[in-house]
Amino acid sequence: MTRRCAVLLFVAAVLTAASPPPGIHAPLTAAQISSIDGFLATEMTRSHVPGVAIGIYSRGNILLAKGYGLANVELGVPVKAETIFQSGSVGKQFVSAAIMMLVEERRVSLRDSITKYFPQAPGSWKPIRIENLLSHTSGLAEYEAPDRTGPKGPFYLRLDFTESQLLRKIEALPIENAPGAKWNYRNTNYVLLGILIHRVTGMFYADYLAKRIFKPLDMTSTRLISDADIIPNRSAGYQWESGELKNQDWVSPTFNSTADGALYFNVLDLAKWDGALYTTQLLTQSSLNRMWTIYKLNDGKPNSADYGFAWAIGSQNGHRLIEHGGAWQGFTCDISRYVDDALTVVVLTNLDAARPDYMAHVIAGLADTPLLPPKLVTIPDARPRTAASLASLLDRMVAGADLRPVVSKELAQAIDSDATADVRRQIAPLWPGGTLALVLRKPSPDDASLTISQFRLAKGADSILITYGLNAHGKVDTLYFEPDQEYRSQ
């Protein structure tokens, strides 16, 4: 497996103080920073990431703001703390906050039917409430599905649409399930919330965010995406395709201006956002708590993703974690807030295939040892038949044989020729001749009687991870290849 060595360049901004205020972490030590540097160097090489910026904060106080690698590969521009990245879906949390501001002002109610604001919508929308849009429980279909955003789709990403045209197209989408019955992440929900903000306030949603959030917090680099404007410190986005780094795909200005995640920001501005979330400067504590409470479905049970309003609520090593990731146009990012530990980690990257959530979780542990995930090491395998089944599948893949007889119907539908060819390129240097070692086994999320196994496939100095699972009929229904990693994902 060929690995591209990431150029490691940095600009650091470290907040130092003789004695930190109560509840504030002490400045990072040189050893901690060195361990973070080493981890990121390895991870960037494994995942072919051109550039990364990280922010580590304690209640908004910057412990570390640092850039690694290249913001622009063609021009050789290094990442620094000021470098601007695209937000992807991390931008949704600002929209969620704006909606809660309108709730506090009694201009909207979370229980309002969205047809109050979209009177021309189909009657099937009447049961959908604003809180369903915020929590991804609306039942609306995904506008960003590949068949809808391609050249023949209604949302072709290279065409421009007015806000009204975009709304009419969304109103024509099917309803997948009753509102509140299921959780399904749908960017459609936040596009609608952006239009709703416009209709309620008379301001384009991004202008409203600037007025009510960005300017009051002095977030001077946070703004809507624009290809036309001259924007200092803007990085370029990249895609990893067939073993090569490529520039991001171009999309029309319409799809770089919707409220589902079309912002620019940097790690310096996000420190100000993090600090504000520990206060009531923007929202009451009640509103903040509502955003960070797992939304319950109609049956009274928590949704399957433990999702609130633009935040996922979970834990790491028993420590409460409120987080969200984002991906768009060759950028990926993550914000992970360990609120009880007064620690936040932000990771911004300019590669579509990067793993910023994994990076953030490990960096948090390197900054605060109790948060460190366990190492992903070889464990005894009490079910060797699973490894033998995977080995047989790898044989079929390398030989170019038809996989449909041995995989589930659902997986067969998801496998296309391009994906299969890409995976074959990944494993060709490792199989045959490589070794499979079990590193993780856990119950299947769909059926507790079944298990999901993760194997490290290694040959010489090269390795990848393979997540593998069989259904009740012995067919492969889980198959995922990813770069190797040192620590276990949360």
C-alpha positions in Angstrom: 0.0 0.0 0.0 1.5 3.3 -1.1 1.4 6.0 1.6 1.7 9.7 1.0 3.7 11.4 3.7 2.0 14.5 4.9 4.1 17.6 5.2 4.0 18.6 8.9 3.9 22.3 9.3 2.4 24.3 12.1 1.6 27.5 13.6 0.6 27.3 17.3 -1.3 29.6 19.6 -1.0 28.3 23.2 -2.8 30.0 26.0 -0.6 30.1 29.1 -1.4 31.3 32.6 0.3 31.1 35.9 -2.7 29.5 37.6 -5.9 28.8 35.6 -9.3 30.0 36.9 -11.4 27.3 38.6 -12.8 24.8 36.1 -10.2 25.8 33.5 -7.7 23.2 32.4 -4.0 24.0 33.0 -2.0 24.7 29.8 -0.9 21.7 27.9 2.6 20.4 28.7 5.3 20.1 26.0 4.9 16.3 26.3 1.2 16.5 25.7 1.7 18.7 22.6 4.4 16.3 21.3 2.1 13.3 21.7 -0.7 15.1 19.8 1.8 16.1 17.1 2.9 12.5 16.7 -0.6 11.1 16.7 -1.7 13.5 14.0 1.4 12.9 11.8 0.6 9.2 11.8 -3.1 9.6 11.2 -2.6 12.2 8.4 -0.2 9.8 6.6 -2.6 6.8 7.1 -5.6 8.7 5.8 -3.8 10.8 3.2 -5.1 14.1 4.8 -3.4 17.2 3.2 -4.2 19.6 6.1 -5.6 19.7 9.6 -6.3 22.4 12.1 -7.1 21.6 15.7 -8.5 23.6 18.6 -8.4 22.5 22.2 -10.4 24.7 24.6 -11.4 24.8 28.2 -14.6 26.8 28.5 -13.5 28.8 25.5 -10.0 29.4 26.7 -7.6 28.2 24.0 -5.2 25.6 25.2 -3.9 24.8 21.7 -4.8 26.1 18.3 -2.5 24.7 15.7 -2.2 23.8 12.0 -0.6 20.8 10.4 0.1 20.0 6.7 -1.2 22.0 3.7 -4.2 24.3 3.3 -3.5 24.3 -0.5 -1.5 21.5 -2.0 -0.9 23.1 -5.4 0.5 26.3 -3.9 2.2 24.7 -0.9 0.4 26.9 1.6 0.6 25.6 5.2 -2.3 25.3 7.6 -2.3 27.7 10.5 -4.7 28.5 13.3 -6.3 31.2 11.2 -6.9 28.9 8.2 -10.6 28.7 7.2 -12.3 25.4 6.5 -15.9 24.6 5.4 -18.3 23.6 8.2 -20.3 20.9 6.7 -23.0 19.8 9.1 -21.3 21.3 12.1 -23.0 24.5 10.8 -26.3 23.1 11.8 -25.8 23.9 15.5 -25.8 27.6 14.7 -29.1 27.2 12.9 -30.5 25.2 15.9 -29.3 28.0 18.2 -31.0 30.6 16.0 -34.3 28.7 16.2 -34.1 28.5 19.9 -33.6 32.3 20.0 -36.9 32.7 18.1 -38.5 30.3 20.5 -37.4 32.4 23.5 -38.7 35.5 21.7 -42.1 33.7 21.2 -41.8 34.2 17.5 -42.1 30.5 16.9 -42.9 27.4 19.0 -41.2 24.0 18.8 -44.6 22.5 18.7 -45.7 24.6 15.7 -46.7 22.6 12.6 -44.3 23.7 9.9 -47.3 24.2 7.6 -47.8 27.5 9.5 -44.6 28.7 7.8 -45.0 26.7 4.6 -48.7 27.1 3.8 -48.4 25.7 0.2 -46.9 22.4 1.5 -48.8 19.2 1.1 -51.3 18.2 3.7 -49.0 15.3 4.8 -46.7 17.9 6.3 -49.2 19.1 8.8 -48.1 16.7 11.6 -44.5 17.8 11.2 -43.4 20.2 14.0 -40.4 22.4 14.2 -38.9 20.1 16.8 -39.1 17.3 14.3 -36.9 19.3 11.8 -34.4 20.1 14.6 -34.1 16.5 15.7 -34.2 14.7 12.3 -37.5 13.0 13.1 -39.7 14.7 10.4 -40.0 11.7 8.2 -39.1 13.8 5.2 -36.9 12.3 2.4 -33.2 13.3 1.8 -32.9 15.8 -0.9 -29.2 15.2 -1.1 -29.6 11.5 -2.2 -27.3 10.7 -5.2 -30.2 10.0 -7.6 -31.7 13.4 -6.8 -28.5 15.5 -7.0 -27.1 14.0 -10.2 -27.6 15.5 -13.7 -31.1 14.1 -14.1 -32.2 14.8 -10.5 -34.4 17.6 -9.3 -31.6 19.0 -7.1 -28.7 18.8 -9.6 -25.8 20.3 -7.7 -24.5 22.3 -10.6 -27.7 24.2 -11.2 -28.9 27.3 -9.3 -32.3 27.7 -7.8 -34.1 30.4 -5.9 -35.2 29.7 -2.4 -38.8 29.4 -3.5 -37.8 27.0 -6.3 -35.9 24.9 -3.8 -38.8 24.8 -1.4 -41.2 23.7 -4.2 -38.8 20.8 -5.0 -38.6 19.8 -1.3 -42.4 19.9 -1.0 -42.5 17.3 -3.8 -40.4 14.8 -1.9 -42.0 11.7 -0.4 -42.7 11.2 3.3 -40.8 8.2 4.5 -42.5 7.7 7.8 -44.8 9.4 10.3 -43.2 12.4 12.0 -41.6 11.4 15.3 -41.8 7.6 14.5 -38.1 7.2 13.5 -34.8 9.0 13.5 -33.2 9.5 10.1 -30.5 12.1 9.4 -31.9 14.3 6.6 -30.2 17.5 5.4 -33.7 18.4 4.1 -34.7 19.3 7.6 -32.2 22.1 8.1 -32.6 23.5 4.6 -36.3 24.1 5.7 -35.2 25.6 9.0 -33.1 28.1 7.1 -36.0 29.1 4.9 -38.2 29.3 8.0 -35.8 31.7 9.7 -36.0 33.9 6.6 -39.8 33.9 6.6 -40.0 34.7 10.3 -37.3 37.3 10.6 -37.3 38.8 7.1 -33.5 38.1 7.0 -31.7 35.5 5.0 -30.7 32.9 7.6 -26.9 33.5 7.2 -27.4 37.2 7.8 -29.5 36.4 10.9 -26.7 34.1 12.2 -24.2 36.9 11.6 -26.3 39.5 13.4 -27.3 37.3 16.4 -24.3 35.0 16.8 -21.2 35.7 14.8 -20.9 39.5 15.4 -21.9 39.4 19.1 -19.2 36.8 19.7 -16.6 38.5 17.5 -16.4 35.5 15.2 -14.8 37.5 12.5 -13.9 34.7 10.1 -17.2 32.8 10.3 -19.5 33.4 7.3 -21.4 31.9 4.4 -19.4 30.1 1.7 -18.6 32.1 -1.4 -16.6 31.2 -4.5 -16.6 34.8 -5.7 -15.4 36.7 -2.6 -11.8 37.2 -1.7 -11.5 35.4 1.6 -8.1 35.5 3.4 -6.8 32.2 4.8 -9.3 30.1 2.8 -8.1 26.5 2.4 -8.9 24.2 -0.6 -10.9 21.0 -0.2 -9.8 17.6 -1.6 -11.1 14.2 -2.4 -9.4 10.9 -2.3 -10.3 8.9 -5.4 -8.8 5.7 -6.6 -5.6 6.2 -4.7 -5.1 9.8 -5.8 -5.8 13.3 -4.3 -8.3 15.3 -6.4 -9.8 18.8 -6.0 -13.2 19.1 -4.5 -16.3 18.9 -6.8 -17.8 22.2 -7.8 -21.4 22.9 -6.8 -23.6 25.9 -7.6 -23.9 28.8 -5.3 -27.4 27.6 -4.3 -26.0 24.5 -2.6 -23.2 26.5 -0.9 -25.8 28.7 0.8 -28.3 26.3 2.3 -28.7 26.0 6.1 -27.7 22.4 6.3 -24.0 23.2 6.5 -22.5 25.9 4.2 -20.3 28.0 6.5 -16.7 28.9 6.7 -15.0 29.1 10.1 -11.6 28.4 11.9 -10.5 27.1 15.2 -10.0 30.6 16.7 -13.6 31.5 16.1 -14.9 28.2 17.4 -13.2 28.8 20.7 -15.5 31.9 21.1 -18.5 29.7 20.2 -17.4 27.1 22.7 -17.0 29.7 25.4 -20.4 31.2 24.8 -22.1 27.8 25.2 -20.9 27.7 28.8 -22.8 31.0 29.4 -26.2 32.4 28.8 -24.9 35.2 26.5 -26.9 33.8 23.6 -29.5 31.5 25.1 -31.0 30.7 28.4 -29.7 27.5 30.1 -33.1 26.0 29.6 -32.8 26.4 25.8 -29.2 25.1 25.8 -30.3 22.0 27.8 -33.1 21.4 25.3 -30.6 21.3 22.5 -28.5 18.8 24.4 -31.3 16.5 25.5 -31.9 13.3 23.5 -35.2 13.7 21.6 -37.8 11.1 22.3 -39.8 9.5 19.6 -43.6 9.0 19.6 -43.3 5.8 21.6 -41.5 7.7 24.4 -38.1 6.0 23.7 -34.9 7.9 22.9 -34.1 8.1 19.2 -31.7 5.6 17.8 -28.8 8.2 17.4 -29.1 9.8 20.9 -29.6 13.0 19.0 -30.8 16.4 20.3 -31.1 19.5 18.2 -28.0 19.5 16.0 -26.0 17.7 18.6 -25.4 14.0 19.4 -25.3 13.2 23.1 -23.1 10.3 24.2 -20.1 9.5 26.3 -16.4 8.6 26.1 -15.0 6.4 28.9 -18.0 7.3 31.0 -17.5 11.1 30.4 -20.4 13.0 28.9 -19.8 14.0 25.3 -21.8 16.4 23.2 -20.6 16.4 19.6 -21.3 16.7 15.9 -19.4 16.1 12.7 -19.6 17.6 9.2 -18.6 16.9 5.6 -19.0 18.8 2.4 -17.0 19.6 -0.7 -13.8 17.9 0.3 -13.9 19.0 3.9 -14.6 17.1 7.1 -14.7 18.4 10.7 -15.8 17.6 14.2 -16.5 19.4 17.4 -16.5 17.2 20.6 -17.4 18.9 23.9 -16.7 17.1 27.1 -18.8 19.5 29.1 -18.3 17.9 32.6 -14.6 18.0 32.0 -14.6 21.6 30.7 -12.7 20.4 27.6 -13.6 20.8 23.9 -11.7 19.5 20.9 -12.3 20.7 17.3 -10.7 19.1 14.3 -11.0 20.7 10.8 -9.6 18.9 7.7 -9.6 19.4 4.0 -10.2 15.8 2.9 -13.5 14.1 2.3 -12.1 10.7 3.6 -10.6 12.0 6.8 -11.8 10.9 10.3 -12.0 14.0 12.3 -14.3 12.5 15.0 -11.7 9.7 15.7 -8.9 12.4 15.7 -10.9 14.5 18.2 -11.6 11.6 20.6 -8.0 10.6 20.7 -6.7 14.2 21.0 -9.1 14.7 23.9 -7.5 11.7 25.6 -4.0 12.9 24.9 -4.9 16.2 26.5 -6.8 14.6 29.4 -5.8 11.0 30.2 -9.1 9.7 31.6 -10.7 10.4 28.2 -8.1 8.3 26.2 -9.7 5.5 24.2 -8.2 2.0 24.6 -5.6 0.8 22.1 -6.9 -1.3 19.2 -4.8 -4.4 19.9 -5.1 -8.1 18.9 -7.5 -10.1 21.1 -8.2 -13.8 21.2 -10.6 -15.1 18.6 -13.1 -17.6 19.9 -14.8 -17.8 16.6 -12.2 -18.6 14.0 -14.8 -19.5 11.4 -15.6 -15.8 11.1 -12.0 -15.0 10.1 -12.1 -18.0 7.7 -15.3 -16.6 6.1 -13.7 -13.2 5.7 -10.6 -14.8 4.1 -12.8 -16.5 1.6 -14.5 -13.3 0.8 -11.2 -11.5 0.2 -10.2 -14.4 -2.1 -13.3 -13.7 -4.1 -12.7 -10.0 -4.2 -9.1 -10.3 -5.4 -10.2 -12.8 -8.1 -12.9 -10.4 -9.3 -15.6 -13.0 -8.6 -19.3 -12.2 -8.2 -20.0 -11.3 -4.6 -23.8 -11.5 -4.7 -24.0 -15.2 -3.8 -22.3 -14.6 -0.5 -23.6 -11.2 0.6 -27.0 -10.0 1.8 -29.5 -8.5 -0.6 -29.1 -5.1 1.0 -25.3 -5.2 0.7 -25.5 -6.5 -2.9 -27.6 -3.4 -3.8 -25.1 -1.1 -2.2 -22.1 -2.6 -4.0 -21.3 -1.0 -7.3 -18.4 -1.7 -9.8 -16.5 1.5 -8.8 -16.6 0.7 -5.1 -15.6 -2.9 -5.7 -12.7 -1.8 -7.9 -11.5 0.7 -5.3 -11.6 -1.9 -2.5 -9.7 -4.3 -4.7 -7.0 -1.7 -5.1 -6.9 -1.3 -1.3 -6.4 -5.0 -0.5 -4.3 -6.0 -3.5 -1.0 -5.2 -1.7 -2.2 -7.1 1.4 -4.0 -10.1 0.1 -3.2 -12.9 -0.4 -0.2 -13.2 1.9 -1.5 -10.9 4.7 -2.7 -11.9 8.1 -6.1 -11.3 9.7 -6.0 -10.5 13.5 -9.2 -9.8 15.5 -9.1 -6.5 17.3 -12.7 -5.9 18.3 -15.9 -7.9 18.6 -19.3 -6.5 19.6 -23.0 -7.2 19.3 -24.7 -6.2 16.0 -26.7 -3.0 16.4 -29.5 -4.6 14.5 -29.6 -8.0 16.3 -28.0 -8.6 19.7 -27.7 -12.3 18.9 -25.2 -11.6 16.1 -21.8 -10.0 16.3 -19.8 -7.5 14.3 -16.0 -8.2 14.1 -13.2 -5.9 13.3 -10.0 -7.3 11.9 -6.6 -5.8 11.1 -5.3 -7.0 7.8 -1.6 -6.6 7.7 1.3 -7.4 5.5 4.8 -6.1 6.3 4.5 -2.5 7.4 1.1 -1.9 5.7 -2.3 -2.6 7.2 -6.0 -1.7 7.1 -9.1 -2.4 9.2 -12.0 -4.5 8.0 -15.3 -4.4 9.9 -17.2 -7.6 9.1 -20.5 -9.2 10.0 -22.8 -12.1 9.0 -26.6 -12.1 9.2 -28.7 -14.9 10.6 -28.6 -16.7 7.2 -24.8 -16.7 7.1 -24.6 -13.9 4.4 -22.2 -11.0 4.7 -24.3 -7.9 5.7 -21.6 -5.7 7.2 -18.4 -5.0 5.2 -16.4 -1.8 5.7 -12.7 -1.1 4.9 -10.9 1.8 6.5 -7.3 2.9 7.3 -5.7 1.3 10.3 -5.8 3.2 13.6 -4.0 3.0 16.9 -7.0 3.5 19.2 -10.5 2.2 19.3 -13.2 4.4 17.9 -15.9 5.4 20.4 
